[in-house]
Amino acid sequence: MSGNRAVAYKGPGVVEVIDIDYPTFELKDGPGVNPANIGRKLPHGVILRTVATNICGSDQHMVRGRTTAPIDLVLGHEITGEVVEIGPDVEFVEIGDIVSVPFNISCGRCRNCKTGKTGICLNVNPDRPGSAYGYVDMGGWVGGQAEYVLVPYADWNVLKFPDRDQALEKILDLTTLSDIFPTGFHGAVTAGVTVGSTVYIAGAGPVGLAAAAGAQLLGAAVVIVGDLNNDRLAQAHSFGCETIDVGAGSIEDQLEQLLGVPEVDAAVDAVGFEARGHGHGAAAQEAPATVLNSLMEITSAGGSIGIPGLYVTGDPGAADAAAKTGSLSLSFGTGWAKSLSFATGQCPVMKYNRQLMQAILHDKVQIAKAVNAAAIPLEEAPRGYAEFDAGAATKYVLDPNGYITA
């Protein structure tokens, strides 16, 4: 086996489908691979024939040129696949299994993994805790927007679906288990959402919509989603969310119209470091602290803010010098005075993915409908990226090997 096609970053605003090597059980040199990882043996890995792999907002940050991602980095960290090869140290994963792959790579052996903190594994990225497929500064693990991909520590990392036919029937729902559904759900959980909560979610992209669906699953009384994009707000409204156009007036006033009070019990930042000001036209210029500061204002005293939105330590395209290093002008005094709690960082996907799989398989949630998942061929990835970047209210799912169309 030698052929493989994959989506690669070719410079700001440009992705292309290129030919790459078929995976092996060794991490080889390539774009973005940490020198300390080159030659790393992976007998604990499996090779997947990709069933579904999704375009994520985190990928868009790189494609916009907002990170230090190198040219020809193979993209993609949302992976579902069929096992076609297993390494000699794999015991419990079998050829033919259909599996979901957490976007965060973890070893299952370090102190963090052993306590469930799989988003900050200590053994897979020589530069810092935490890793992911196809992402800048994450160790150089090859991305999954490809026909074939290697998954290390397979016995630990992969989530096997119990029935192949059922999995393929629900693949547009199950493909969200690799990232956005657990990530959105984590945002709701860490915000303290529970039965009867009022919840405000900033951002109606796929993670924000997944957070909204997750909040509903947790029993929230009212879920309110705010954004500037009317199509995305309409998507949120389609599955029972209230919506706020943050360009149409203050969030507090609009919350009071909906709830009778200008605050909520819990809030989620599903926007991240490319946040814009609350307004239209000139008022909507990039202002990366806008969402966090607004959430501190509208979250009730003693409440919590879940922050699954991505923040980075290096942003060459930032609006000011401080933001280029991840330093933001936060009104932290507001958060302190209100005794607010904050939860940040990668979602530990393995904490949630099995339970959310069960919710999907037993029809307790329709996450594909909530995020408007739509399958396209791998070769149409550049179109998917362009339309998503333009604000399409769609979660683009790539179908590299024809499983979905079949």
Secondary structure, DSSP 8 states (H G I E B T S, - for coil): ----EEEEEEETTEEEEEE-----SEE---TT--GGGTTEE-TT-EEEEEEEEE--HHHHHHHTT-S---TT-B----EEEEEEEE-TT--S--TT-EEEE-SB---S-SHHHHTT-GGG-SSS-SSSS--BTT-TTS-----SSBSEEEESSHHHH-EE-S-HHHHHHTHHHHGGGGTHHHHHHHHHHHTT--TT-EEEEE--SHHHHHHHHHHHHTT-SEEEEEES-HHHHHHHHTTT-EEEETTSS-HHHHHHHHHSSS-EEEEEE-S-TT-B-SSSGGGGSB-TTHHHHHHHHHEEEEEEEE--S---S--TT-SSTTGGGT-----HHHHHHTT-EEE-S---GGGTHHHHHHHHHTTS--HHHHHTEEEEEGGGHHHHHHHHHTT-S-EEEEETTSTTT-
